[in-house]
Structures are given as C-alpha cells and as structure tokens.
C-alpha cells in the first residue's frame, strides 16, 4: 500500500502539532497548514529529523471563505491525494455574546464550522472512491453543553460533534472512518488566543496536547466515532447528559466567568 498523505489544519501548535507527530511516526507524508510559516517549518524540520517524514508546508487563513477551495485546487495541481484529513484548526472568544465583536464571532463560525465542512466535502469523495483513509475532526467536550460567555464557540463544537457522527454513519462499511476527538481542558495557547480566563477548578487536571493527540490518533486508527480524552472528561460528558439543562447552563457560566485563583 502506498504511503498515506495526511493533511493537518492548525498544525503550527497545540493538539494539531502533536497530531502531526503521531501520524509522522506511522510513516505518513504530511501536509501542514496554518497561518505561521516559521512554526510550520520548524515542525517540518523536526518531523524529518525524528521520523524521516516528508512534509509540505501551506500557509492559509481558514477564516477566509475562499481558503478551502484554493487549498484543494493547489493539492490537485500538485497531484496530492489526501488520505486523512485532520480538521484541527479552531478558536474561541470569551465574553458576552452581545458585547464581543461580531466579526470575530463570525470568524469562529467560518473556521470551526464552515471551513471544516467545506474541506470535508472536498476531500471525502476521493477517500470513498479509493476506499481508504478518513476524517479526524477535533471537537471538544464543550460540544456536549451550552456555553454562556463562550456561546458561539460551544455551539460550533456541538456542530462538529453532530456532523462527525452523522457522516461517520453515512460512510460506515465503505472503507473510510470519521472520528470526533473531544478534548477537555488542555494545556495549549487556546485560552490566550480566546482572551479567556478560567477558574482553577476548570483547568485542574488539564491534559497535555501530546496526551490528547496520542489518544485521538489511537481512536482514529481504531475507527472510533467519538473519542473523549481522559476519564474525568468522559464522566463530565455523561453527567451533562443526565443533569437538568438549567443547572448545566449555570455551572458553565460560572466556570467561564471566574478568574484564575492560586
């Protein structure tokens, strides 16, 4: 079988960077996409040193509506067939919905939902034709509940989770898999980028990006549809389904409002 080609969006840092390492260890060829070329180059150099992996670097901003189509056209022109699509790029913003800048919140929808959907639709037909590969979407435990003070972000991850489960069932038994990776609190630069401050209770026991990525990689290879990282987060997802919705809303609001405490 030929070497797999894996496209990772948001590959310059955090979970995306660690997922690239996990798939490079499988002997895959990587297509690394993010906005920061220098960080991508450093990652490509590391993957070549540690795993002798070939990487193509592509800089793009997925908040631009035309970016997915331009990326696909570029890959087609180069004769690159993507076997595994990792939709990792995403971000959030903390604050009151009515007070946060509208443009920023629409960009969250564009990156977390629209570009993810667009790329999946462009890449999936080829995978089905070849009966190999799949899609790994980075969702979040945020997708299991509403998120006051991060309403658009939480809603976007609920879409990713539901969308992933839906298409996973559509492609079942067709040689292709779809996995939604749902991390809980993770030690990345997400909070800084979101302008967010979380309570110490929220961040207590945060997993490393490496641990989350390795778990997501295993789940994808095993054909798991929904993969929640860590036993604590699995319990949280279950409890949210059983608890009264009003109580869940109030708890999440408190977590998204409190400042860090020592």
Buried (B, 14 or more C-beta within 10 A) or exposed (E): EEEBBBBBBBBBBBBBBBBBBBBBBBEBBBBBBBBEEEBBBEBBEBBBEEBEBBBBBBEBBBBEEEBBEEBBEBBEEEEBBBBBBBBBBBBBBBBEEEEBEEEBBEBBBBBBBBBBBBBBEBBBEBBBEEEBBBBBBBBBBBBBBBBBBBBBBBBBBBBBBEBBBEBBEEBEEEBBBBBBBBBBBBBBEBBEEBEBBBBEEBBEEBBEBBBBBBBBBEBBBEEBBBBBBBEBBBEBBEEBEEEEEEEBBEBBBBBBBBEEEE
